[in-house]
């Protein structure tokens, strides 16, 4: 996720971090309106900072996710299940194109909506921040004694509260999840994405992210077609690459098909349809 600030197994951990940038559980849920602590969740963010530095711990917390994906559950749906158990908003934000100011991005975080990061480069990955938060949620479930918050969504929204209070020097979005520097750990999303693509111990996640990376690289070559005068060229290019889901055109009379229980809702306003050689052709959702 880019914001324009001038650059576009569990266990006990120790440590803290610095420096906003690029960017079932049986626990009871607690609305942020009922949580009053100053400074906001400092102990919890210190724990998250240590967790993101511990590669082994993060990979351990992704094991259950790998099993679900291996059983045929889509990665986005498996992530959504945990997010809903931890009190995130039911809507998923679709970030796509352009830069977001820190205030705009923190508005999304403050609403409790997780996001699909379509604005991120393939090496960053559109699901990587959700994978980081999945690890946080699972660490909270495994080690509740290290947290004062009850759900991951409390801590997610809490970052926006800290930003609103001017607490931006330490334990903010960038320092915990979107670090500028090559830290070599999972505070930098590119490192987590790269490691998962090579992790044969989590084969389902590995294959899912490799497929996403390949698709994003293909889509990156289609900008000239998509923005050009001949949309059929764009559709034909998508079809030649074997990509069945494309949004060459959106029509208000077509709405997304309903999702079943535990499935992530669509991030598109309308179901996509494409004009192919003069006729309307619906695409798969």
C-alpha positions as CSV (number, residue, x, y, z in Angstrom):
1,X,0.0,0.0,0.0
2,X,1.5,3.4,-1.0
3,X,0.9,6.6,0.9
4,X,2.5,9.8,-0.3
5,X,4.7,10.8,2.7
6,X,7.6,11.6,0.5
7,X,8.3,8.1,-1.0
8,X,5.8,6.3,-2.5
9,X,4.9,-21.7,16.5
10,X,4.5,-18.9,19.0
11,X,6.6,-18.1,22.0
12,X,8.1,-15.3,24.0
13,X,9.9,-12.5,22.1
14,X,11.7,-9.4,23.1
15,X,12.5,-6.1,21.4
16,X,10.9,-3.0,20.0
17,X,10.9,-1.1,16.8
18,X,10.8,2.4,15.2
19,X,9.7,5.1,12.3
20,X,3.7,5.7,7.8
21,X,4.8,4.6,4.4
22,X,4.2,2.2,1.5
23,X,2.3,0.4,2.3
24,X,-12.8,-20.3,15.3
25,X,-11.5,-18.1,17.9
26,X,-13.4,-18.2,21.2
27,X,-12.3,-14.7,22.2
28,X,-15.0,-12.1,23.0
29,X,-15.0,-9.1,20.7
30,X,-14.6,-5.6,22.0
31,X,-15.5,-2.4,20.0
32,X,-12.8,0.2,20.0
33,X,-15.3,2.6,21.5
34,X,-15.1,0.6,24.7
35,X,-11.3,0.5,24.8
36,X,-9.7,3.4,26.6
37,X,-5.9,3.1,27.3
38,X,-3.1,5.6,27.1
39,X,-0.8,5.3,25.3
40,X,-2.9,3.1,23.0
41,X,-1.9,-0.6,23.3
42,X,1.8,0.1,23.7
43,X,2.5,-3.3,25.1
44,X,0.7,-5.0,22.3
45,X,2.6,-3.1,19.5
46,X,5.9,-4.0,21.2
47,X,4.8,-7.6,21.0
48,X,3.8,-7.2,17.3
49,X,7.2,-5.6,16.6
50,X,9.0,-8.6,18.1
51,X,6.7,-11.0,16.3
52,X,7.3,-9.5,12.9
53,X,11.1,-9.9,13.5
54,X,10.7,-13.6,14.3
55,X,10.3,-15.4,11.0
56,X,9.9,-18.8,12.6
57,X,7.0,-17.6,14.8
58,X,5.2,-16.0,11.9
59,X,5.5,-19.0,9.7
60,X,4.2,-21.2,12.5
61,X,1.1,-19.0,12.8
62,X,0.5,-19.5,9.1
63,X,0.4,-23.3,9.3
64,X,-3.4,-23.5,9.8
65,X,-4.0,-21.2,6.9
66,X,-1.9,-23.4,4.7
67,X,-4.0,-26.4,5.7
68,X,-7.3,-24.6,4.8
69,X,-6.0,-23.5,1.4
70,X,-4.7,-27.0,0.9
71,X,-8.3,-28.3,1.5
72,X,-9.5,-26.1,-1.3
73,X,-10.5,-22.9,0.5
74,X,-9.5,-19.8,-1.4
75,X,-6.8,-17.8,0.3
76,X,-9.0,-14.7,0.5
77,X,-11.8,-16.7,2.1
78,X,-9.5,-18.3,4.6
79,X,-8.1,-14.9,5.6
80,X,-11.6,-13.5,5.8
81,X,-12.7,-16.1,8.3
82,X,-10.1,-15.2,10.8
83,X,-10.7,-11.5,10.2
84,X,-14.3,-11.9,11.0
85,X,-13.5,-13.9,14.1
86,X,-11.4,-10.9,15.2
87,X,-14.0,-8.2,14.7
88,X,-12.8,-6.7,11.4
89,X,-15.5,-4.9,9.3
90,X,-17.3,-7.2,6.9
91,X,-16.5,-5.1,3.9
92,X,-13.1,-5.4,2.2
93,X,-11.6,-2.2,0.7
94,X,-10.3,-2.4,-2.8
95,X,-7.1,-0.3,-3.1
96,X,-6.3,0.4,-6.7
97,X,-4.1,3.0,-8.4
98,X,-2.8,6.3,-7.2
99,X,-1.3,7.4,-3.9
100,X,-3.1,7.6,-0.6
101,X,-2.2,10.3,1.9
102,X,-1.5,9.0,5.5
103,X,-4.8,10.5,6.6
104,X,-6.8,8.7,3.8
105,X,-5.1,5.4,4.5
106,X,-5.6,5.7,8.3
107,X,-9.2,6.4,7.6
108,X,-9.5,2.9,6.1
109,X,-7.6,1.4,9.0
110,X,-9.7,3.3,11.5
111,X,-12.9,1.9,9.9
112,X,-11.7,-1.6,10.6
113,X,-11.9,-2.6,7.0
114,X,-9.1,-4.9,5.7
115,X,-8.1,-4.3,2.1
116,X,-7.1,-6.0,-1.1
117,X,-3.9,-4.2,-2.1
118,X,-4.2,-4.0,-5.9
119,X,-2.0,-0.9,-5.9
120,X,1.0,-2.9,-4.6
121,X,3.7,-4.3,-6.8
122,X,3.8,-8.1,-7.4
123,X,6.8,-8.5,-5.1
124,X,4.9,-6.7,-2.4
125,X,1.8,-8.8,-2.9
126,X,-1.8,-7.9,-2.6
127,X,-2.5,-10.2,0.4
128,X,0.7,-9.7,2.3
129,X,-0.6,-7.2,4.9
130,X,-3.6,-9.6,5.5
131,X,-1.1,-12.4,6.1
132,X,0.8,-10.3,8.6
133,X,-2.5,-9.5,10.5
134,X,-3.5,-13.2,10.3
135,X,-0.2,-14.0,12.1
136,X,-1.0,-11.3,14.7
137,X,-4.5,-12.7,15.3
138,X,-3.1,-16.3,15.7
139,X,-0.4,-15.0,18.1
140,X,-3.1,-13.3,20.2
141,X,-5.0,-16.6,20.4
142,X,-1.9,-18.6,21.3
143,X,-0.5,-16.0,23.8
144,X,-3.3,-13.9,25.2
145,X,-1.2,-13.1,28.3
146,X,1.1,-10.9,26.1
147,X,-1.8,-8.7,24.9
148,X,-4.1,-6.1,26.5
149,X,-6.4,-6.0,23.5
150,X,-8.9,-8.8,23.0
151,X,-9.0,-8.9,19.1
152,X,-6.6,-8.0,16.3
153,X,-9.2,-5.5,15.0
154,X,-8.7,-3.5,18.2
155,X,-5.0,-3.2,17.4
156,X,-5.7,-2.5,13.7
157,X,-8.0,0.4,14.6
158,X,-5.7,1.4,17.4
159,X,-3.0,2.3,14.8
160,X,-5.4,4.9,13.4
161,X,-6.1,6.2,16.9
162,X,-2.4,6.6,17.6
163,X,-2.0,8.4,14.3
164,X,-4.9,10.7,15.2
165,X,-3.2,11.4,18.6
166,X,0.1,12.2,16.9
167,X,1.8,9.0,18.1
168,X,3.7,8.4,14.9
169,X,7.3,8.2,15.9
170,X,7.2,4.6,17.2
171,X,5.1,1.5,16.5
172,X,3.1,2.8,13.6
173,X,1.9,1.1,10.4
174,X,5.2,1.6,8.6
175,X,7.5,0.5,11.4
176,X,5.4,-2.7,12.0
177,X,4.1,-3.7,8.6
178,X,5.5,-1.6,5.8
179,X,9.1,-0.8,6.7
180,X,11.2,1.4,4.3
181,X,14.5,-0.3,5.1
182,X,15.6,-3.8,4.0
183,X,15.1,-5.2,7.5
184,X,15.4,-8.9,6.4
185,X,12.3,-9.7,8.5
186,X,8.5,-9.5,8.2
187,X,8.2,-5.8,9.0
188,X,9.0,-5.5,5.3
189,X,6.1,-7.2,3.3
190,X,8.4,-8.0,0.3
191,X,10.5,-10.3,2.6
192,X,7.4,-12.2,3.8
193,X,6.1,-12.6,0.2
194,X,9.5,-13.8,-1.0
195,X,9.9,-16.3,1.8
196,X,6.4,-17.8,1.3
197,X,7.0,-18.3,-2.4
198,X,10.0,-20.4,-1.5
199,X,8.6,-22.2,1.6
200,X,8.0,-25.8,0.6
201,X,6.8,-26.5,4.2
202,X,3.7,-24.4,3.4
203,X,3.0,-25.7,-0.1
204,X,-0.6,-24.5,-0.5
205,X,0.3,-20.9,0.4
206,X,3.4,-21.1,-1.8
207,X,1.4,-22.2,-4.8
208,X,-1.3,-19.6,-4.1
209,X,1.1,-16.7,-3.9
210,X,3.1,-17.9,-7.0
211,X,-0.1,-18.0,-9.0
212,X,-1.1,-14.5,-7.8
213,X,2.4,-13.2,-8.7
214,X,2.2,-14.7,-12.2
215,X,-1.3,-13.2,-12.7
216,X,-0.2,-9.8,-11.5
217,X,2.8,-9.8,-13.9
218,X,0.6,-10.7,-16.8
219,X,-1.9,-8.0,-15.9
220,X,0.9,-5.5,-15.8
221,X,1.5,-5.9,-19.6
222,X,-2.1,-5.1,-20.4
223,X,-2.4,-1.4,-19.4
224,X,-2.0,-0.2,-23.0
225,X,-4.8,-2.5,-24.2
226,X,-7.1,-1.7,-21.3
227,X,-6.7,2.1,-21.8
228,X,-6.7,2.0,-25.6
229,X,-9.6,2.7,-27.9
230,X,-10.1,-0.9,-28.9
231,X,-11.3,-2.8,-25.8
232,X,-11.7,-6.0,-27.7
233,X,-7.9,-6.0,-28.0
234,X,-7.7,-6.0,-24.2
235,X,-10.3,-8.8,-23.9
236,X,-8.6,-10.9,-26.5
237,X,-5.2,-10.4,-24.8
238,X,-6.7,-11.5,-21.4
239,X,-8.2,-14.6,-23.0
240,X,-4.9,-15.5,-24.8
241,X,-3.2,-15.5,-21.4
242,X,-5.8,-17.8,-19.9
243,X,-7.1,-15.1,-17.5
244,X,-10.9,-15.5,-17.2
245,X,-11.6,-12.7,-14.6
246,X,-11.4,-9.3,-16.2
247,X,-13.3,-6.0,-15.8
248,X,-13.1,-4.4,-19.3
249,X,-16.6,-2.9,-18.6
250,X,-18.8,-2.5,-15.6
251,X,-22.6,-2.3,-16.0
252,X,-24.9,-1.1,-13.2
253,X,-27.6,-3.6,-14.2
254,X,-25.3,-6.5,-13.2
255,X,-24.6,-7.0,-9.5
256,X,-22.2,-9.4,-7.9
257,X,-23.5,-12.9,-7.2
258,X,-24.1,-13.6,-3.5
259,X,-21.4,-15.2,-1.4
260,X,-21.9,-18.2,0.8
261,X,-21.1,-18.3,4.5
262,X,-17.4,-17.7,5.3
263,X,-16.7,-16.3,1.9
264,X,-15.2,-12.8,1.4
265,X,-17.7,-10.4,-0.3
266,X,-16.8,-9.0,-3.7
267,X,-14.6,-5.9,-3.7
268,X,-16.2,-4.8,-7.0
269,X,-19.2,-2.5,-7.3
270,X,-20.7,-4.6,-10.1
271,X,-20.2,-7.9,-11.8
272,X,-17.8,-7.5,-14.7
273,X,-19.0,-8.0,-18.3
274,X,-17.0,-7.6,-21.4
275,X,-17.8,-6.6,-25.0
276,X,-16.3,-9.1,-27.3
277,X,-16.7,-8.6,-31.0
278,X,-19.9,-6.5,-30.6
279,X,-21.7,-8.8,-28.1
280,X,-22.0,-8.8,-24.4
281,X,-20.2,-11.7,-22.6
282,X,-20.5,-12.2,-18.9
283,X,-17.3,-13.3,-17.2
284,X,-16.9,-15.5,-14.2
285,X,-16.8,-13.8,-10.8
